[in-house]
Amino acid sequence: QVQLVESGGGSAHLGESLRLSCVASEGVPERSVLAWYYQPPGGQREMVASITASGRPYYKESVRDRFTISRDTVRNTVDLQMNGLKFEDSGIYYCNAGMVHGFRGAWGKGIVVIVSS
């Protein structure tokens, strides 16, 4: 069974940094796009950043200059470096492996990020 396990969340003060990591188990195709989504309190889940197998990133506009997504295809991991954290970055962050032919996609269980003053 495919598993995505997130780590690295927690609390940070305004302007500080956190690094989220996600380890994908065997069964996630290398060609699958890996992504981080977040769900703010009372809000809907939305994509924060994604990265293709070739390393091409995509960012939500509000995090483009602050967050960096990276991927290690050997270790099957995807990280999200979050700098200059803002209050609105608070929420639950989910790791996602996107669907490709023969793979239905997978979600991690989520990890909490809280930004305070």
Z-matrix of the N, CA and C atoms (Angstrom, degrees):
N
C 1 1.454
C 2 1.528 1 108.82
N 3 1.329 2 115.85 1 131.62
C 4 1.454 3 120.98 2 -179.53
C 5 1.518 4 110.09 3 -70.43
N 6 1.318 5 115.17 4 134.15
C 7 1.456 6 120.27 5 177.41
C 8 1.510 7 110.55 6 -131.18
N 9 1.317 8 116.15 7 142.58
C 10 1.459 9 123.46 8 171.81
C 11 1.519 10 106.34 9 -121.52
N 12 1.320 11 116.19 10 124.29
C 13 1.464 12 120.34 11 -175.79
C 14 1.524 13 109.25 12 -121.20
N 15 1.326 14 115.29 13 118.10
C 16 1.458 15 121.50 14 -179.19
C 17 1.529 16 110.93 15 -91.62
N 18 1.318 17 115.12 16 152.41
C 19 1.464 18 121.25 17 174.36
C 20 1.523 19 108.57 18 -152.14
N 21 1.333 20 115.01 19 164.56
C 22 1.458 21 119.82 20 172.69
C 23 1.511 22 115.46 21 100.13
N 24 1.301 23 118.32 22 -2.12
C 25 1.457 24 119.45 23 179.22
C 26 1.518 25 111.07 24 -74.63
N 27 1.320 26 115.23 25 -170.81
C 28 1.448 27 120.04 26 179.03
C 29 1.504 28 111.14 27 137.38
N 30 1.322 29 115.93 28 -150.75
C 31 1.459 30 121.27 29 -176.26
C 32 1.519 31 110.77 30 -108.65
N 33 1.314 32 114.44 31 146.94
C 34 1.459 33 120.98 32 175.92
C 35 1.522 34 107.88 33 -148.52
N 36 1.307 35 115.34 34 156.44
C 37 1.458 36 119.55 35 176.04
C 38 1.515 37 110.03 36 -88.69
N 39 1.298 38 114.29 37 160.64
C 40 1.446 39 121.49 38 179.10
C 41 1.529 40 110.26 39 -50.89
N 42 1.320 41 116.50 40 128.79
C 43 1.453 42 121.58 41 178.73
C 44 1.512 43 115.56 42 88.51
N 45 1.306 44 117.42 43 -10.96
C 46 1.469 45 120.53 44 -179.74
C 47 1.528 46 111.20 45 -81.86
N 48 1.324 47 114.67 46 -175.73
C 49 1.462 48 120.73 47 -176.25
C 50 1.522 49 111.40 48 -123.31
N 51 1.316 50 115.16 49 152.48
C 52 1.457 51 123.46 50 169.96
C 53 1.519 52 107.92 51 -140.12
N 54 1.303 53 114.88 52 152.83
C 55 1.470 54 119.84 53 176.29
C 56 1.514 55 108.24 54 -124.75
N 57 1.310 56 115.24 55 122.68
C 58 1.458 57 121.56 56 176.76
C 59 1.527 58 109.04 57 -98.83
N 60 1.316 59 115.49 58 141.05
C 61 1.457 60 120.61 59 177.05
C 62 1.528 61 109.87 60 -127.10
N 63 1.293 62 115.30 61 148.98
C 64 1.462 63 120.77 62 178.39
C 65 1.525 64 108.10 63 -138.15
N 66 1.310 65 115.62 64 127.21
C 67 1.456 66 121.22 65 176.54
C 68 1.521 67 108.33 66 -107.05
N 69 1.318 68 115.70 67 127.05
C 70 1.461 69 121.02 68 178.27
C 71 1.518 70 109.75 69 -99.93
N 72 1.303 71 115.73 70 134.12
C 73 1.460 72 119.88 71 178.47
C 74 1.521 73 110.12 72 -73.96
N 75 1.314 74 115.34 73 171.62
C 76 1.459 75 119.11 74 174.12
C 77 1.532 76 109.03 75 -59.38
N 78 1.294 77 115.15 76 146.01
C 79 1.460 78 119.68 77 -179.34
C 80 1.506 79 112.70 78 112.18
N 81 1.329 80 117.26 79 -14.18
C 82 1.460 81 120.40 80 174.21
C 83 1.519 82 107.62 81 -87.08
N 84 1.316 83 118.36 82 116.20
C 85 1.464 84 120.00 83 -177.56
C 86 1.525 85 111.75 84 -62.19
N 87 1.297 86 116.09 85 142.89
C 88 1.461 87 120.08 86 179.57
C 89 1.528 88 111.12 87 -61.02
N 90 1.302 89 118.46 88 -29.85
C 91 1.460 90 121.11 89 -178.39
C 92 1.529 91 113.07 90 -79.31
N 93 1.317 92 116.60 91 -5.70
C 94 1.469 93 120.30 92 179.58
C 95 1.525 94 110.32 93 -67.94
N 96 1.322 95 117.08 94 135.75
C 97 1.456 96 120.83 95 173.32
C 98 1.525 97 108.19 96 -73.01
N 99 1.310 98 117.00 97 130.01
C 100 1.465 99 121.40 98 177.04
C 101 1.531 100 108.78 99 -102.32
N 102 1.310 101 115.21 100 143.10
C 103 1.457 102 118.57 101 -173.97
C 104 1.517 103 111.50 102 -147.70
N 105 1.313 104 114.00 103 161.00
C 106 1.453 105 122.58 104 170.11
C 107 1.529 106 107.84 105 -115.70
N 108 1.315 107 114.58 106 130.76
C 109 1.461 108 122.14 107 174.00
C 110 1.519 109 107.87 108 -115.29
N 111 1.338 110 114.71 109 158.44
C 112 1.442 111 116.11 110 171.89
C 113 1.525 112 109.82 111 -139.66
N 114 1.323 113 113.01 112 152.56
C 115 1.447 114 120.89 113 179.44
C 116 1.520 115 108.56 114 -126.98
N 117 1.329 116 117.36 115 109.17
C 118 1.461 117 119.64 116 179.27
C 119 1.525 118 110.35 117 -73.18
N 120 1.309 119 117.98 118 162.14
C 121 1.459 120 121.00 119 178.69
C 122 1.524 121 110.84 120 -56.27
N 123 1.324 122 115.86 121 123.71
C 124 1.452 123 120.76 122 179.46
C 125 1.509 124 114.96 123 74.92
N 126 1.324 125 116.91 124 4.89
C 127 1.455 126 120.33 125 -176.45
C 128 1.513 127 113.30 126 -112.51
N 129 1.309 128 115.45 127 -176.34
C 130 1.459 129 120.61 128 -179.26
C 131 1.520 130 110.74 129 -98.03
N 132 1.309 131 115.16 130 155.60
C 133 1.462 132 121.08 131 178.27
C 134 1.523 133 109.29 132 -72.04
N 135 1.330 134 115.73 133 134.28
C 136 1.451 135 120.30 134 178.33
C 137 1.517 136 109.87 135 -144.21
N 138 1.323 137 114.85 136 156.97
C 139 1.443 138 119.91 137 -177.91
C 140 1.528 139 110.81 138 -74.72
N 141 1.311 140 115.41 139 136.20
C 142 1.454 141 121.82 140 174.95
C 143 1.520 142 110.42 141 -98.41
N 144 1.319 143 115.43 142 -47.13
C 145 1.460 144 120.28 143 -178.32
C 146 1.516 145 108.52 144 -158.54
N 147 1.323 146 115.33 145 152.72
C 148 1.460 147 120.39 146 176.11
C 149 1.517 148 108.80 147 -143.14
N 150 1.327 149 115.14 148 163.45
C 151 1.463 150 119.50 149 -179.57
C 152 1.519 151 109.30 150 -149.09
N 153 1.313 152 115.68 151 134.10
C 154 1.456 153 120.18 152 -179.39
C 155 1.525 154 110.30 153 -81.48
N 156 1.303 155 115.39 154 173.95
C 157 1.460 156 120.50 155 179.41
C 158 1.529 157 111.12 156 -63.55
N 159 1.307 158 116.32 157 -28.74
C 160 1.465 159 120.31 158 179.67
C 161 1.523 160 112.11 159 -85.45
N 162 1.336 161 116.50 160 -1.62
C 163 1.455 162 119.87 161 175.94
C 164 1.512 163 115.91 162 94.89
N 165 1.326 164 118.10 163 10.97
C 166 1.458 165 119.79 164 179.47
C 167 1.516 166 109.57 165 -81.06
N 168 1.327 167 117.87 166 122.58
C 169 1.459 168 120.12 167 -177.67
C 170 1.530 169 113.27 168 -94.50
N 171 1.308 170 114.07 169 158.75
C 172 1.460 171 121.95 170 170.70
C 173 1.518 172 106.43 171 -135.67
N 174 1.342 173 116.79 172 140.33
C 175 1.459 174 121.04 173 -179.50
C 176 1.510 175 110.90 174 -130.30
N 177 1.308 176 115.00 175 143.57
C 178 1.457 177 120.62 176 166.69
C 179 1.527 178 106.79 177 -63.17
N 180 1.315 179 116.84 178 142.01
C 181 1.449 180 121.36 179 -172.22
C 182 1.526 181 112.77 180 -55.15
N 183 1.313 182 118.22 181 -39.54
C 184 1.467 183 121.48 182 -173.74
C 185 1.531 184 113.33 183 -71.18
N 186 1.339 185 117.59 184 -12.54
C 187 1.468 186 119.33 185 -179.22
C 188 1.520 187 112.48 186 -117.05
N 189 1.313 188 116.87 187 0.45
C 190 1.463 189 121.61 188 -170.31
C 191 1.513 190 112.97 189 -54.00
N 192 1.304 191 117.63 190 -39.67
C 193 1.472 192 120.35 191 -176.17
C 194 1.515 193 113.03 192 -93.95
N 195 1.326 194 117.53 193 2.05
C 196 1.468 195 119.95 194 -175.19
C 197 1.524 196 113.65 195 -121.64
N 198 1.306 197 116.86 196 -30.05
C 199 1.464 198 120.44 197 -176.32
C 200 1.516 199 110.22 198 -107.17
N 201 1.339 200 115.13 199 149.73
C 202 1.460 201 121.24 200 175.75
C 203 1.521 202 108.84 201 -134.12
N 204 1.313 203 115.54 202 126.01
C 205 1.459 204 120.53 203 176.69
C 206 1.521 205 108.93 204 -101.43
N 207 1.321 206 115.61 205 140.90
C 208 1.458 207 119.84 206 179.57
C 209 1.522 208 108.88 207 -141.51
N 210 1.298 209 114.16 208 158.85
C 211 1.466 210 119.20 209 -173.78
C 212 1.517 211 109.85 210 -140.99
N 213 1.313 212 115.64 211 139.34
C 214 1.462 213 121.77 212 175.53
C 215 1.526 214 106.63 213 -119.46
N 216 1.313 215 116.23 214 105.79
C 217 1.461 216 119.49 215 -175.82
C 218 1.514 217 112.80 216 -73.72
N 219 1.322 218 117.45 217 -18.89
C 220 1.468 219 120.36 218 178.00
C 221 1.529 220 109.27 219 -76.38
N 222 1.327 221 115.75 220 -48.00
C 223 1.473 222 119.92 221 -179.19
C 224 1.521 223 111.69 222 -85.15
N 225 1.321 224 116.56 223 -8.42
C 226 1.469 225 122.21 224 -178.82
C 227 1.520 226 111.15 225 59.55
N 228 1.305 227 115.22 226 51.09
C 229 1.459 228 120.30 227 179.56
C 230 1.524 229 110.23 228 -125.05
N 231 1.314 230 115.01 229 157.23
C 232 1.459 231 121.45 230 172.80
C 233 1.521 232 107.34 231 -138.29
N 234 1.315 233 116.41 232 127.78
C 235 1.448 234 122.57 233 -177.41
C 236 1.526 235 110.56 234 -114.43
N 237 1.318 236 114.53 235 155.37
C 238 1.456 237 120.39 236 175.04
C 239 1.520 238 108.09 237 -131.65
N 240 1.321 239 115.99 238 109.30
C 241 1.462 240 121.57 239 176.46
C 242 1.513 241 107.28 240 -88.05
N 243 1.321 242 116.24 241 120.35
C 244 1.462 243 121.61 242 -177.12
C 245 1.521 244 108.73 243 -114.21
N 246 1.304 245 116.15 244 112.64
C 247 1.456 246 122.27 245 178.60
C 248 1.524 247 110.22 246 -111.35
N 249 1.325 248 115.48 247 159.71
C 250 1.456 249 119.21 248 177.82
C 251 1.521 250 112.98 249 55.87
N 252 1.324 251 116.08 250 46.95
C 253 1.461 252 119.64 251 -174.34
C 254 1.520 253 112.19 252 -60.46
N 255 1.330 254 114.67 253 142.13
C 256 1.449 255 123.00 254 178.31
C 257 1.529 256 109.60 255 -116.95
N 258 1.308 257 115.89 256 162.58
C 259 1.461 258 119.69 257 179.75
C 260 1.528 259 110.80 258 -56.20
N 261 1.304 260 116.64 259 -39.99
C 262 1.464 261 120.45 260 -176.35
C 263 1.533 262 113.48 261 -71.70
N 264 1.323 263 117.21 262 -4.93
C 265 1.463 264 120.00 263 174.24
C 266 1.519 265 111.50 264 -80.94
N 267 1.310 266 117.51 265 -9.97
C 268 1.462 267 121.22 266 179.94
C 269 1.521 268 110.40 267 -64.15
N 270 1.320 269 115.28 268 140.07
C 271 1.451 270 119.55 269 177.91
C 272 1.515 271 110.42 270 158.57
N 273 1.311 272 114.95 271 -167.38
C 274 1.462 273 121.00 272 176.48
C 275 1.525 274 107.63 273 -101.65
N 276 1.312 275 116.22 274 129.36
C 277 1.456 276 122.22 275 -179.02
C 278 1.524 277 109.23 276 -106.13
N 279 1.325 278 114.52 277 132.38
C 280 1.451 279 121.37 278 -177.83
C 281 1.529 280 110.32 279 -119.40
N 282 1.297 281 115.62 280 137.32
C 283 1.453 282 122.06 281 172.23
C 284 1.532 283 108.21 282 -88.35
N 285 1.306 284 116.34 283 140.23
C 286 1.460 285 120.45 284 -177.57
C 287 1.520 286 111.05 285 -136.84
N 288 1.317 287 115.50 286 137.26
C 289 1.462 288 121.67 287 170.38
C 290 1.523 289 106.64 288 -110.31
N 291 1.318 290 116.41 289 121.17
C 292 1.453 291 120.77 290 -173.33
C 293 1.516 292 114.03 291 -75.54
N 294 1.325 293 114.51 292 158.38
C 295 1.458 294 121.36 293 -179.79
C 296 1.518 295 110.76 294 -68.73
N 297 1.292 296 115.38 295 140.06
C 298 1.454 297 122.72 296 167.61
C 299 1.524 298 105.94 297 -140.05
N 300 1.302 299 116.93 298 169.76
C 301 1.463 300 120.09 299 -178.35
C 302 1.531 301 110.36 300 -53.93
N 303 1.330 302 115.44 301 123.63
C 304 1.456 303 120.55 302 179.05
C 305 1.522 304 114.23 303 87.94
N 306 1.312 305 117.37 304 0.07
C 307 1.470 306 121.39 305 -179.27
C 308 1.514 307 108.19 306 -139.01
N 309 1.334 308 115.39 307 125.73
C 310 1.465 309 119.88 308 -173.51
C 311 1.514 310 113.56 309 -83.84
N 312 1.321 311 117.36 310 -5.29
C 313 1.448 312 119.27 311 -176.17
C 314 1.517 313 111.15 312 93.14
N 315 1.326 314 116.25 313 164.28
C 316 1.456 315 119.91 314 -178.92
C 317 1.519 316 109.87 315 -154.11
N 318 1.345 317 114.39 316 155.75
C 319 1.460 318 121.66 317 178.65
C 320 1.524 319 109.31 318 -126.01
N 321 1.325 320 115.67 319 145.71
C 322 1.449 321 119.44 320 168.00
C 323 1.522 322 109.42 321 -80.20
N 324 1.322 323 115.63 322 175.61
C 325 1.470 324 119.67 323 -176.99
C 326 1.523 325 112.56 324 -82.12
N 327 1.303 326 115.94 325 -14.81
C 328 1.455 327 119.73 326 178.24
C 329 1.514 328 112.46 327 100.67
N 330 1.339 329 114.59 328 152.53
C 331 1.450 330 120.42 329 179.43
C 332 1.528 331 107.63 330 -142.32
N 333 1.327 332 115.93 331 142.39
C 334 1.456 333 120.98 332 -172.62
C 335 1.526 334 111.44 333 -89.84
N 336 1.317 335 115.16 334 137.28
C 337 1.462 336 122.68 335 172.54
C 338 1.530 337 107.28 336 -124.25
N 339 1.321 338 115.53 337 128.04
C 340 1.467 339 120.81 338 179.24
C 341 1.523 340 108.14 339 -125.46
N 342 1.310 341 116.01 340 124.38
C 343 1.462 342 121.44 341 177.62
C 344 1.527 343 107.98 342 -110.45
N 345 1.323 344 115.37 343 124.67
C 346 1.461 345 120.26 344 -177.54
C 347 1.528 346 110.08 345 -128.78
N 348 1.300 347 114.66 346 167.36
C 349 1.471 348 119.44 347 -178.95
C 350 1.510 349 111.17 348 -83.96
